[in-house]
Amino acid sequence: MDLLLQQLLTGVASASGLFLVASGLTIIFGVTRIVNFAHGSLYMLGAYLAVSLIDLFGGGHLGFWGGVILAMLAVGLIGALFEITVLRRIYQAPELFQLLATFGLVLVVQDVTLLIWGPQDLLGPRAPGLTGATQIFGLRVPVYDLFLIAFAPLVLLVLWLLFNRTRWGILIRAATQDQQMVTALGVNQKWLFTGVFFLGAALAGLGGAIQLPKGDANLHMDLQLIAAVFVVVVVGGMGSILGAYLAALLISLIRVLLITNAQLTFGGIAAWQMELVSMFLVMALVLIARPWGLLGRREVASDQRSGTPEPRLRPADATLRIAGGLLLVVLLGLPWIVGSYFLSVATEALIFVLFAASLQFLMGVGGIISFGHAAYFGLGAYGVGLAVRHWGMSMEVALLAAPLLAGVGALVFGWFCVRLSGVYLAMLTLAFAQIAWSIAFQWIDLTGGDNGIIGIWPPDWASSVTNFYYLAGAICVIGLLCLRHLAFSPFGYTLRAGRDSPLRADALGIDVRQHRWFAFVLAGVFAGIAGGLFAYLKGSVSPETLSISLSIDALVMVLLGGVQTLTGPIFGGALYSVLKNELISLTNYWRSILGLIIVLLVVLFPQGLAGAAESLRGRLGTSR
């Protein structure tokens, strides 16, 4: 009993810091509807700024708490600056482009932090007067844990009073219900959004600063936390602060209990192995049972689509066919123009073009947003790896295992995912991707664990860089043509009908859910093909092929090119892949350069590069 009580206290203390960051994110989303990927970066900045400010003030009670408060306010101002300079310019763009802009900011903040504070971890100072441990029911409990346990409900109370007893808070709650009506009443919506970003960012900064006595400030803490924060916000219900607190408690307690009871097993799986994936299992179960989260609001089915109306997909005209033919000629002649290194980069770019095209088919044609599309790319890669390692299959046969395993994964995961919509659907895809990653990471006997599977090389006839380039290029081009054909097939048209007007499509007798499920499987199959080729290109497979970062890369490729144009993945996939490879080889600060390019492209071309080109062609045609 004593051990259980100690575990519960540890879990509640851990939940407090998680709640502070999650409450800021849920406030921002509840009002602006922006999924802010840079929220983890604000948390990291809060920690680094607090270390520097506390050191500057010389410690002590005034120095420590003064540093924490000033770090919180500074991060709030940085968040407001992000909103004014970047996000305010693209509020009318599709929601996913706002997400892309925040991802660009993540890359910039990572390198700015590296430049200012260096690569080393910074040890967090101890909180004066809150060090050591005290006796509670005969148990020694850290004093700082008790402080955190009391501090989080206090913040929750302050936020409740702010949103329910102040005019500003009432306006915020009104904006979450009907932004247009708030604007019609004469409220300056721009500054309202800026204030919301300041508050949300300040809470993230406070979360980063206040965790220092329990840890340190490091360059990986942003991405290490952001997944858990998204889980908390979604499980609690997007926009619900109380829901975020309850979800933080639930997830933290489960993780602590699994860690501290590592000797337990569940169906042969050790408790410590379950800890890595526990929060994603919780999110998946909650979303399946209650799609709007614990305290979220049920979304009413509607034919009204937010943002810019979807442009109509059109078959390629003569100009586009000529451009495609010229591009194909260039690709065929590339081995005679460039060396082996760039040819290898071009092969990787072609593979990622097919990967991006599979996601574009899912998002652009099917209207299904996925944050976990790397699951099927990785399953395809592991399909090849397992076929080679355990069954000794040749490349010709092993490549067939890639779409098969990816398709089975998409068939199972998609059955649950297509029952949801919007950000809840996207987060469930992320949960399943993390479950797949955890299995690959921990099932060492089958997958090799963190070391992966090595020694996956093409046979002699495809072993040269040139031959494998032609093989991968041929498969990728065929895959792109198949996806384009599907988009303009009767299935593609009915899929788009369900995307644009689900209620009308259902009234016409179209099984919208079944169409979306089939599209999910098809997208998974083509992503698996790309993953299988990637395994042979790199000669190995690792859990990285299933990671969140690769899913984000796929989103970036699609959004840079343009989600509502079939040529978008070609533009975005090729540009992002080549640009990332080249920048990595040129400078250690490649993230900031890439992030600035992404932000600049989003601001200048909110419909993506291919979308902007289509619009320009349309205007030129009209002017004639």
Residue pairs with C-beta under 8 A, 6 or more apart in sequence:
2 137
2 138
2 139
3 260
5 137
5 139
6 139
6 141
7 253
7 256
7 257
7 260
8 253
8 256
9 136
9 139
9 141
9 145
9 146
9 149
10 145
10 256
10 260
11 249
11 252
11 253
11 254
11 255
11 256
11 257
12 149
12 249
12 252
12 253
13 142
13 144
13 145
13 146
13 148
13 149
14 252
14 255
14 256
15 152
15 245
15 248
15 249
15 251
15 252
15 253
16 148
16 149
16 151
16 152
16 248
17 148
17 207
17 210
17 211
17 214
18 207
18 225
18 228
18 229
18 232
18 248
18 251
18 252
19 152
19 155
19 156
19 232
19 244
19 245
19 248
19 249
20 152
20 155
20 203
20 204
20 206
20 207
20 210
21 39
21 40
21 43
21 203
21 204
21 207
21 208
21 225
21 229
22 229
22 232
22 233
22 236
22 244
22 247
22 248
23 155
23 156
23 159
23 203
23 241
23 244
23 245
24 39
24 42
24 199
24 200
24 201
24 202
24 203
24 204
24 207
25 36
25 39
25 200
25 204
25 229
25 230
25 233
26 233
26 236
26 238
26 239
26 240
26 241
26 243
26 244
27 159
27 172
27 196
27 199
27 200
27 203
27 239
27 241
28 34
28 36
28 39
28 196
28 197
28 200
29 35
29 36
29 233
29 238
29 239
29 423
30 176
30 238
30 239
30 240
31 172
31 175
31 176
31 192
31 193
31 196
32 87
32 91
32 193
32 196
32 197
33 95
33 306
34 87
34 95
34 98
34 99
34 102
35 95
35 98
35 99
35 102
35 423
35 426
36 99
36 102
36 200
37 99
37 102
37 103
37 105
37 106
37 226
37 552
38 82
38 102
38 103
38 105
38 106
38 109
39 102
39 200
39 201
39 204
39 226
39 229
40 106
40 204
40 221
40 222
40 223
40 224
40 225
40 226
40 229
41 105
41 106
41 109
41 110
41 222
42 75
42 78
42 79
42 201
42 204
42 205
42 208
43 204
43 205
43 207
43 208
43 221
43 222
43 225
43 226
43 229
44 109
44 113
44 208
44 217
44 219
44 221
44 222
45 74
45 75
45 78
45 109
45 113
45 205
45 208
46 71
46 72
46 75
46 204
46 205
46 206
46 207
46 208
46 209
47 71
47 122
47 124
47 208
47 209
47 211
47 212
47 217
47 221
48 113
48 116
48 117
48 122
48 208
48 217
49 70
49 71
49 74
49 75
49 205
49 209
50 67
50 68
50 71
50 208
50 209
50 212
50 217
51 122
51 124
51 125
51 212
51 217
52 67
52 117
53 66
53 67
53 70
53 71
54 63
54 64
54 67
54 68
54 125
54 212
55 67
55 125
56 67
57 63
57 64
57 66
57 67
59 125
59 128
60 128
61 128
61 129
64 125
64 127
64 128
67 209
68 206
68 209
68 210
71 205
71 206
71 208
71 209
72 202
72 203
72 205
72 206
72 209
73 202
73 205
74 205
75 201
75 202
75 204
75 205
75 206
75 208
76 198
76 199
76 201
76 202
76 205
77 198
77 201
78 201
78 205
79 197
79 198
79 200
79 201
79 202
79 204
79 205
80 194
80 195
80 197
80 198
80 201
82 102
82 105
82 197
82 201
83 193
83 194
83 197
84 194
86 101
86 105
86 599
86 603
87 98
87 101
87 102
87 197
88 190
88 193
88 194
89 603
90 97
90 98
90 101
90 602
90 603
90 606
91 98
91 193
92 307
92 308
92 606
93 307
93 308
93 602
93 606
93 607
94 307
94 308
94 563
94 606
94 607
95 306
95 307
96 363
96 369
96 555
96 559
96 563
97 559
97 602
97 606
97 608
99 555
99 559
100 555
100 556
100 559
100 560
100 598
100 602
101 598
101 599
101 602
101 603
103 552
103 555
103 556
103 595
103 598
104 594
104 595
104 596
104 597
104 598
104 599
104 602
105 595
105 599
106 222
106 223
106 595
107 591
107 592
107 594
107 595
107 598
108 591
108 592
108 595
108 596
108 599
109 222
110 219
110 222
110 591
110 592
111 589
111 590
111 591
111 592
111 595
112 592
113 219
114 219
114 588
114 589
115 589
117 217
119 219
121 216
121 217
121 218
122 216
122 217
122 218
123 216
124 211
124 212
124 213
124 214
124 215
124 216
124 217
125 212
125 213
126 213
127 144
127 147
127 213
130 143
130 144
130 147
130 213
131 143
131 144
131 213
132 142
132 143
133 140
133 141
133 142
133 143
134 140
134 141
134 143
134 146
135 141
136 146
144 213
144 214
148 210
151 210
152 245
152 248
153 245
155 203
156 241
156 242
156 245
159 241
160 241
160 242
161 169
162 168
162 169
163 169
163 170
163 172
163 173
163 241
164 170
164 173
168 195
171 182
171 187
171 192
172 192
172 196
174 181
174 182
175 182
175 187
175 189
175 192
176 239
179 189
182 189
182 192
183 189
208 217
208 221
223 548
223 549
227 430
227 434
227 548
228 251
228 279
230 427
230 430
231 247
231 251
231 279
231 280
231 282
231 283
231 427
231 431
232 244
232 247
232 248
232 251
233 244
233 247
234 283
234 286
234 287
234 293
234 423
234 424
234 427
235 243
235 247
235 250
235 251
235 282
235 283
235 286
235 287
235 293
235 294
236 242
236 243
236 244
236 245
236 246
236 247
236 248
236 293
236 294
236 295
236 296
237 243
237 292
237 293
237 294
237 295
237 296
237 297
238 292
238 293
238 296
238 423
238 424
239 296
239 297
240 293
240 294
240 295
240 296
242 295
243 293
243 294
243 295
243 296
246 294
246 295
247 293
247 294
250 282
251 278
251 279
251 282
254 278
254 279
254 282
255 275
255 278
255 279
257 271
258 264
258 271
258 272
258 274
258 275
258 278
259 271
259 272
259 275
261 271
262 270
262 271
262 272
263 270
263 271
264 270
264 271
265 271
266 274
273 438
273 442
274 281
276 438
276 441
276 442
277 434
277 435
277 438
277 439
280 430
280 431
280 432
280 434
280 435
280 438
281 431
281 435
283 427
283 428
283 431
284 416
284 428
284 431
284 432
284 435
286 293
286 294
287 293
287 420
287 424
287 427
287 428
287 431
288 416
288 419
288 428
291 298
291 419
291 420
291 424
292 298
292 299
292 424
293 424
299 421
299 422
301 502
301 503
302 503
303 500
303 501
303 502
303 503
303 504
305 500
308 607
310 499
310 500
310 564
311 564
311 565
311 607
311 611
311 614
313 364
313 365
313 487
313 488
313 496
313 564
313 565
313 566
315 488
316 324
319 617
320 567
328 477
331 346
331 350
331 473
334 343
334 346
334 469
335 343
335 466
335 469
335 470
338 346
340 465
340 466
343 465
343 466
343 469
344 465
344 469
344 537
345 577
345 578
345 581
345 582
346 469
346 578
347 465
347 468
347 469
347 472
347 473
347 537
348 534
348 537
348 577
348 581
349 573
349 574
349 577
349 578
350 469
350 472
350 473
350 476
350 574
351 472
351 476
351 530
351 533
351 534
351 537
352 530
352 553
352 554
352 557
352 573
352 574
352 576
352 577
353 476
353 480
353 557
353 569
353 570
353 573
353 574
353 577
354 475
354 476
354 479
354 480
354 526
354 529
354 530
354 533
354 573
355 373
355 377
355 527
355 530
355 531
355 554
355 557
355 573
356 554
356 557
356 558
356 561
356 569
356 572
356 573
357 479
357 480
357 483
357 526
357 566
357 569
357 570
357 573
358 373
358 376
358 479
358 483
358 522
358 523
358 524
358 525
358 526
358 527
358 530
359 370
359 373
359 523
359 527
359 554
359 555
359 557
359 558
359 569
360 558
360 561
360 563
360 566
360 568
360 569
361 483
361 486
361 487
361 519
361 522
361 523
361 526
362 368
362 370
362 373
362 519
362 520
362 523
363 369
363 370
363 558
363 563
364 558
364 563
364 564
364 565
364 566
364 568
365 486
365 487
365 492
365 495
365 496
365 499
365 519
366 495
366 498
366 499
366 515
366 516
366 519
366 520
366 523
367 496
367 498
367 499
367 500
367 516
368 417
368 418
368 425
368 516
368 519
368 520
369 422
369 423
369 425
369 426
369 429
370 417
370 425
370 426
370 429
370 523
370 551
371 426
371 427
371 429
371 430
371 433
371 548
371 551
371 552
371 555
372 429
372 430
372 431
372 432
372 433
372 434
372 548
372 551
373 429
373 433
373 523
373 527
373 551
373 554
373 555
374 433
374 545
374 546
374 547
374 548
374 550
374 551
374 553
374 554
375 409
375 413
375 429
375 432
375 433
375 436
375 437
375 524
375 546
375 551
376 406
376 409
376 410
376 523
376 524
376 525
376 527
376 528
376 531
377 406
377 527
377 528
377 530
377 531
377 534
377 545
377 546
377 550
377 554
378 436
378 437
378 440
378 531
378 541
378 543
378 545
378 546
378 547
378 550
379 402
379 405
379 406
379 408
379 409
379 436
379 524
379 528
379 531
379 546
380 402
380 403
380 405
380 406
380 527
380 528
380 529
380 530
380 531
380 532
380 534
380 535
381 402
381 531
381 532
381 534
381 535
381 541
381 545
382 405
382 440
382 447
382 453
382 531
382 535
382 541
382 545
383 398
383 401
383 402
383 403
383 404
383 405
383 406
383 528
383 531
383 532
384 398
384 399
384 401
384 402
384 456
384 531
384 532
384 535
384 536
384 541
385 447
385 452
385 453
385 456
385 535
385 540
385 541
386 401
386 405
386 446
386 447
386 453
387 393
387 397
387 398
387 401
388 398
388 453
388 455
388 456
389 448
389 453
389 455
389 456
390 446
393 401
394 459
395 458
395 459
395 462
395 536
398 532
399 529
399 532
399 533
399 536
401 532
402 528
402 529
402 531
402 532
402 533
402 535
403 525
403 526
403 528
403 529
403 532
404 528
405 528
406 524
406 525
406 527
406 528
406 529
406 531
407 521
407 524
407 525
407 528
409 436
409 524
410 520
410 521
410 523
410 524
410 525
411 521
411 524
413 429
413 432
413 520
414 516
414 517
414 520
414 521
414 524
415 517
416 428
416 432
417 425
417 428
417 429
417 432
417 520
418 425
418 513
418 516
418 517
418 520
419 513
420 428
430 548
430 551
433 546
433 548
433 551
434 548
436 546
437 543
437 546
437 547
439 447
440 447
440 543
440 546
441 447
441 449
441 450
441 543
442 449
443 449
447 453
447 541
447 543
448 454
449 543
450 542
450 543
451 542
452 540
452 541
452 542
452 543
453 540
453 541
453 542
454 539
454 540
455 539
455 540
456 535
456 536
456 538
456 539
456 540
456 541
457 463
457 536
457 539
458 467
458 468
458 471
458 536
461 467
462 468
462 471
462 536
468 536
468 537
472 533
472 537
475 529
475 533
476 530
476 533
479 526
479 529
479 530
480 569
480 570
482 526
483 526
483 566
484 566
486 492
486 522
487 566
491 515
491 518
494 505
494 510
494 515
495 515
495 516
495 519
497 504
497 505
497 508
497 510
498 505
498 506
498 510
498 512
498 515
498 516
502 512
505 512
506 512
531 545
534 545
535 541
535 545
544 550
553 576
556 572
556 576
556 598
557 569
557 572
557 573
557 576
557 577
558 568
558 569
558 572
559 572
559 602
559 608
560 568
560 571
560 572
560 575
560 576
560 598
560 601
560 608
560 609
561 567
561 568
561 569
561 570
561 571
561 572
561 573
561 575
561 608
561 609
561 610
561 611
562 568
562 571
562 572
562 607
562 608
562 609
562 610
562 611
562 612
562 614
563 608
563 611
564 607
564 608
564 611
565 608
565 610
565 611
565 614
567 610
567 613
568 608
568 609
568 610
568 611
570 610
571 608
571 609
571 610
571 613
572 608
572 609
572 610
575 609
579 594
579 597
580 590
580 594
583 590
583 593
583 594
584 590
587 593
601 609
605 611
605 612
607 614
607 615
